[in-house]
Amino acid sequence: MQTVKVGKKNHYVRQIEFENGYAASIISHDGSYGGSSGLFEVGVLHDGILVYDTPVTHDTVGWLDFAGVCGILKDIEELPPRN
């Protein structure tokens, strides 16, 4: 797993890459779902592109606390590699 951080003041943006070829985009800022309430939004990526066809989610998932983010990350890490 590799973590990449890109951020500005009052913004949280991270990308976590997993060995199965997937990655997670984790964001929190005024324009993200839940960001203005201090919560997080997570998207599933493959080859750097958001994907909407995994068992984890068919969209980004917003309004997540830390426990919710950890649950989504575990689900992404457990996905089988994409063909």
Secondary structure by P-SEA (a helix, b strand, c coil): cbbbbbbcccbbbbbbbccccbbbbbbccccccccccccbbbbbbccccccccccccccccccccaaaaaaaaaaaaaccccc
